[in-house]
Amino acid sequence: MKLLVAGVFAALSANPLPARVERPEWIAAADGAAVTLVTRAGFHVNPDYPIRFTLTGGTKIDRDKFKLDPCAPPSKDTCAARAPIPPRAEGILAFSVCNPERCIIEKIPLASPAP
């Protein structure tokens, strides 16, 4: 069992977390200074879901630390969110995006790229 656990940790170390993840509905990225979520056409950041970046180790960057950018007028929705993070940060970005038909809840692992 110890060998299996050691193998899992070795595999995780050999495959670092991505700095950018794209889906048809959104793009999430960590660039060494900030974590960013940008929605794609027809989607917006769900105002009822608490966007959060939880760093490895447990520190949480909550919604109140995110700068929210509006969608194009006349929409009053938010289409982008950005929060400062420490250099070389890694963690889980939890968020939800919606369009008029559905909402999607995501928890995406991200890591700032090494300089």
N, C-alpha and C positions, 0 to 999 in steps of 0.2 A: 504494500500500500504506500509506503514512504517513497518508493521508486516512482510510482504513478504520480503522486503529488509533485515530486521534484520535476518530473517530465512536463507536467502542465505548466509550472512556473517557468521552466526553461523555454517552453514554446511561447508563452506570453512575452517573455523578455526578448525573444528573437523576432517577434512580430509587434512592433510598437503601435500604439493607438494612432489613428489617422488624424491629420491636422484639418482635413476638410471632408465632409460627407454631403453628397447631393442626392436628392430625390426629386421626382416630378413636382412635388408641392413646395419644396423648400431647399435651402442651402444652409449648412451649419459649418462654422470654421473657428479655429483657434490660431492666432497668428503671433503669439509671444507677447502681445500687449493687451489683447481683448479676445473675448469669445463673442461671436456674431451669429445671429439667425436672420435670414432674409427669406421672406415668402415669395413664391412665384405666382404668376397671373391667376387671379380668382381666389387666392387664399389670403388670410390675414392671421396675425397672432391672436390666439384665443384669450380674451381678457379675463375669462373665468378660471383659467388654469395658471397656477403659479410657476412661471418660468424660473428656472434655477440651474446654476452650475455648481455641482458638488465636487470639490477637489479631492483627489486621492488623499486620504488622511482625515476627511470628514468636514473640512471647512466649507461653508455654503455661501455662495454669492446669490442672494435672493433678488426677487423682482425689483425691489426699490433701488438696487444698484445698477439696473439696466436702463440705458437711455433708449426710449421708445420712439421710433420714427413713423410718422403717419403714412398711409397709402396716398395715392394721388387723389386730389379733390374730384368729386364731391364726397368721397368716402371719408368716414370719421374713424375708420379702423386703423390698426397698427400693422405695418408691413415689414418692419425690421426692429431688432432689439440688439443692443451691444453693451457689454459690461467689461470693465478692466479686469485683467487677471495677472498674476505674477508671471515673470518669464519662465519658460519651460514648465508651465502648468499642465496638468492632465486631470481629467475627471469625467463626469457624466453631465451632459446638458439635457435637462428634462423640460419639455415644452409641449404645447399643443397648437396646431394650426387648423383653421376652419375655412370652408367655403359655404355657400348657402345650403348645400345638401348634407354635409358631413363634417365631423371634426376628427382629427387624428392626434393621438397622444404618442409622443416619442421619448425615448431615453437613449441618447447617443453618446458613446465614448469618444472623447476628443483629447488631443494633446498638442501643445505648441511645438512646432518643429525646432530641432536643435539649431542654434545659430551657426 
